[in-house]
Amino acid sequence: MTTYVFTPDGLMDKSTGLVTPFNRDAPIKMPRINTSDEQEPLMSMADGKMYTSKAAMRESYKPSGNPQGATFVEIGDDQSYKKQATANRKPDENLIREATERAYADLSAGRLGE
């Protein structure tokens, strides 16, 4: 794997010492990072109000911020709730025993990797 180092003249390949000069006319492309709390107006499903601040909308998910007095969870594309559900589940000892017995029987009969 090639490793590069920033120099005043451009990117230098550490293994060869060759410098690829920067194109001073073209901007360097970098990922956009959103550090703002502002967002397009969204309706909170907890209280039905419109919010442009992420922090203010998340406050409406707390018992003190909605008329129901309940705690709401923002799911979106967060998959941690699935991991939590499977982490709390106990393994089925019978399934483990049966799988181990089948694997041992296959090994004893010479059926490897089938």
N, C-alpha and C positions, 0 to 999 in steps of 0.2 A: 504494500500500500504506500502510495506516494504521500509524503508530508510536505506541506508548504509553510513558509514563514513570510509574514508581511515585512517588507522593507520599504524605504522611501521611494525606491524606483519601481517596485512591483512585487509580484509573488516569487519567492525563491524556492526552488525544489531542493530540499535538504540533502537528498542523496547525490544529486549531480552538481548543485551549486548554480544551475542556470536560472536566470531571472526572467520572468515573463512580465514585460512592462504593462502598467495600467493604461487603459485607453482614457486619456484625460477628457475627451469630448463626450464620452458615454457615462451616465451615472451608474454607480455600483448598485446592483439590485440586491435588496435585502428584504427579509420577511417583514410584513407589517405586524406590529404588535399593538393591540388596542389596550391602552391603559386608562381610558376614560370610563367614567361611571355612567355616562349618557348612553341612551339607546333609543331606538324608535319607540313611540308610545305603545305599550303593551297593557292588556287588561289582566289584572290579578284575578285568578280564579277563586281566591280566598274571600275577597271582599267586593269584587266587581268594579273596582276603581281603575283608572288609567294611570300608568306610571312611566316616566322617562328616566328614572334613576333605578339602577339595579338594586342598590342597597335599600332604597325605600320600598321597592316591591317585595324584597325578601323579608323586610320587617312585617309586612302584612301576612306572612306565613306563620308568624309566632302568635301564641294565644293572646298576647296583649295588643296585637295589631289587626285583629279581625273580629267581626261581630259574633261569630260562633264560639270564640274562645278556645279554638282547637289549634293543634300544631299541624301544619301542612308541610309536605316534603316536595321540593323541586326535583323532578326526575330528569327531564330533558334526555340527553344521551348518556347520562351517568349510569353505568352498569353495576355499581358497587352493591346495590340492593340484591342483585342476583347472587353475587359472590357470598354475601352475608348469609343468604338463605341456604346455600349449599354447604357453607362452612359449619352451620349449626346442626346439620343432619348427621345422624349417627350411621356408620357403615352397617350394611346388612351382613351379619356374620354368616348366615346360611349361603348367600351368594358367593362370598369369599371362599368358604369351604368347598362349595361345588366347583368353582373355577380352579381351585388348587388341585382338587382330586382329578379333574379332567386333564389338566396340564401334566400331572404326574403320570396318568394313564397313557397319554400320548407319548411322553418321554420314554416310558417303559416299553411301549410297543414300537419304538423307533420312528415315530411320526414327529419329526422335528420341523418347526416352522410352517406347519400347515394350518 
